[in-house]
Amino acid sequence: MRLLLVEDDSVLAAAVLEVLRDESYAVDRAANGRDADELVAINDYDLVILDWGIPGPNGLMLLQRWRAAGRAMPVLMLTGRSGVADRVDGLDTGADDYLTKPFAFDELLARTRSLLRRASQRPQLAELTAGDVSMERASHRVWVGDVEVELTPKEFAILEFLLQRRDEVVTRSEISDHAWDEGFDPASNVVDVTVHRLRRKIDGDHPKRLLHTVKGVGYVLKAERA
């Protein structure tokens, strides 16, 4: 999932980015309304976490602009305003949820998961499987047979994406768009290196593999070992 955090408080933004990236989300950050508007114009975000009080245009004005333009991505509004009228204004403008500062990171993550589930057209399965590989999404745990394997956040994000698209060929650019933010260099080989490490963990020395390379295109995760 690719998210956009719009927050001008650099200390809070750094903390939120760390928490979200630890959960394997790819997250871009904008510190003002102008930059946020430009990022939304060129990227498809699964969720925007939008602070009300950013430098102009502020969060409410930005949200009005996006909704008027037909942009329907979920928006979680952050604000220090606790009044009922303010919350109503935000929700009436098109915010999907509202979180008042200061907030607990656990609540932010819970609201993020809830909005992403509601926005998805496909049910979010609690467990994903392919062959003898199984993933428990909520706990970020992965097993090969009865053996639990440790994955980095990027390896987990890629495996989750491949499990959702199992038996489909997935391109390198699709993987990078899913697992990395705007700072990703498309000319680097980081996708191939990360997939190689992931393959060692889920295929190892097994004579039949789940994860296959499609030369010149990308990768495919088979539903059964072949």
N, C-alpha and C positions, 0 to 999 in steps of 0.2 A: 504494500500500500504506500502511496506517495502523498505526503501531507505538506501543507504550507502553514508555518507559524508566522503570524504578523504581530510582533511585539517590539516596542521601542526600548524597554528596560533590558539592557544588555545582560545584567546579572540573572534576572528571571528567565530571559530567553535562553541563556546558556544552560541553566538547570533543566528547563523543559525539553530542550533539544536532547540533552543527555538521557533523560528519562525515556523519551519517545524512541530514540535510536537504540537504546538497550532492549526495547521491545521489538526490534527489527523493522521499524518503520523507516522509510526514506523520507527525510524532512528537509525542506528548504526554509529559509528564514528571510523575512523582510522587516525592516525597522520603521517603515513609513508607508503611507497609503499609496504614494506614487509607485514605489518599487513593487508593492504587493499587486497593484493593478497590472503592471507590466508582466509579472510572473504568471498571473492568472490568464493573461491573454495568450501566452505561449505554451503553457503546460496544462495538462489535465490532472487536476488534483482530486483525490478520493475524499479529502476533508480539508477544510481551512479552519484553523484556530485563530480567531481574530480579536485583537484587543480593541476596545471601544476608543481609548484615548490616544491613539497613535497620531503623529504629525500628519497634517492634511494631505488628502482628505481623511477625516477620521473614520473609525470603523463603521459607524452607522451610515455615513455618506457612501462609503465604499460598498457596503452591503446593498444599499438602495440601487447603486449603479449596476452591480452585478445582476441583481434580480430583474431589473428593468431590461437588461440585455439578454435575459433568458438563461443565465448561468445558474444551474440547479444543484451544484455540489453542496453537500452538507456544510454548514457553518456553525461552529461552536464559539459563541461570543464570550470574551473575557472582559470583566470590568470591575472597577472599584466602586461602582454605583450600586447601592443595595436597595434603593427605593423600588416599590412595586411599579410605579409609573415608568421608570427607566427600563425595567425588565419587559414590561408590556410593549414599549416602543421598539426594543430590540427584536422581540418575537414577532410583532406585527410587521416589521420591516422585512423579515424573512429569515431570521436566525432560527436554527433548528434546536438549539439548546443554549443554556446560559449558565455561566459559572462566575461567581463573585469572588474577587480577591480579598484576602489571601485564601488559597485553596490547597487541599491535600493532593499530592501527585497521584495517589491511588484513586481519588475521585476523578481527576482529569483522565486517567487511563480508562476508567470504567465508562465514562461518558464518551470517550473516543471510540471504544469498542462498540458501544451501543449504537452510535450514529453510523459507524461503518457497517454494522449488521443490517440496520434499517435501510441503508442506501443500496445494499447489494441486491441484485436481482435473483441471485442464487442463494439458497440456504447456506449459512456458515456452519459446516459440519464440525463437531467438536474433535473428531479424529479423522485423519487422512491416512490412507494406506496404499501401498503398491508392493506386490510380492510379499516379502517378509519384512518390509520396512513399514513402521507405523509411527505416526506423529500425533501427540496430544497437544493441541494448539494452545490451550489456556495455560498449561504449565511449561510450555516450551521444552518438552521432552520428546526424544526420538529413540526408537529401538530398532535394531536389526535382529530379527528373531527374538530371543529372550535377553539380548545384550543391549544395554542402554549405551548410546554414543553421545559424546559431547560435541556440539556444533557451535561455531561462532555465530553472532547475530546475522552476518551476511550469508553464511552457509545455511542457516535456518530459513532465512527469507527466500533464498533461491530454491531450497528443497520444497518449501510450502507452495511456491509458485508452480514448480514442476509437478507436484502432486495434484494440484488443482487442474493442471492441464495434461495429465498423464495420457500417454499414447499420442499426444500432439507434438509436432515439431515446434520448438520455441526458439526464436532468434536471439542472438546476443544482445541486440538493441532492446528487445522486449524485456530481457532479464535486467539490463542496466536501468531501464526506465522504472522497473518495479522495485529494485533493491538499492539504487543509489540516488543521490540528490543531484542538484544542478551543477555541483562541483566536479562531477564525474568526467573524466577525459575519455571520450569515445575511441581515441587512438591507442589507449593503453591496453594491456593484455590482462587486466585485473579480473575480468569476468572469467576468462579461460583458466587462470590460476586458481580462482576460488572454486570453480566447478571441478577442477582436477583434485583439489583437496577434499571436496565433498564426495567425489567418486571413490577416493581411497577409503573413506569412512563407511560408505554404505555398500560398496561392492568388494573392497579389499581384494583377497585372493580367490574369491568365489569364481568357479569356472563359468557361471552364467551371470551376466550383468543386467542391472536394471537401467543404468544411466548410459546412454549411447550418444556419440558425437555424429552429427550429420554434417559432413564436410561442406564448408562454404556457406552454411546456413546457421546452425546452432546446435541444439541438443533436444533429445527426447527421452523422457522417463517412461519406460514400459510398465504396463500393469503387472506383468509377470516376468520373471528372469528368462533371458534368452541369449 
